[in-house]
Amino acid sequence: MRIRMIRSGGLLGMPRRADVDTSARPDGAALERLAHEVLAGTGEPPPGPGVPDAYRYTLTVDDQPPVEFADPGLTDAQLRLVERVLGEGF
C-alpha cells in the first residue's frame, strides 16, 4: 500500500510531504490499519470553527480519493498516522 500525506498551513505555510510504501516497512500492517481507520472516518470529531494558521493534512492511499483533516481536533487515528508517516511528535 502506498500512503501519501501532505501537511500544509502553519505559520510559515511550508508544505511537508511524505510517501510511504508499507510493503517495505516492518510496521506496514499497523500503518495500513491506521490509514483504513482514517479513511473510514471512524471517530471523526465534530466540525468546529477553523483556527488561523492551523495545519491541514491531505491523505491519499493508493488510488482512493484524498481525505482532508485539520488541527486542532485530530482523532486518535489521525494523530498516530501523522506521527508515523510524517515523523512528527505532538
Secondary structure, DSSP 8 states (H G I E B T S, - for coil): -EEEEEEEETTT---EEEEEEGGGSTTHHHHHHHHHHHHHTTT--------TT-EEEEEEETTS--EEEESSS--HHHHHHHHHHH----
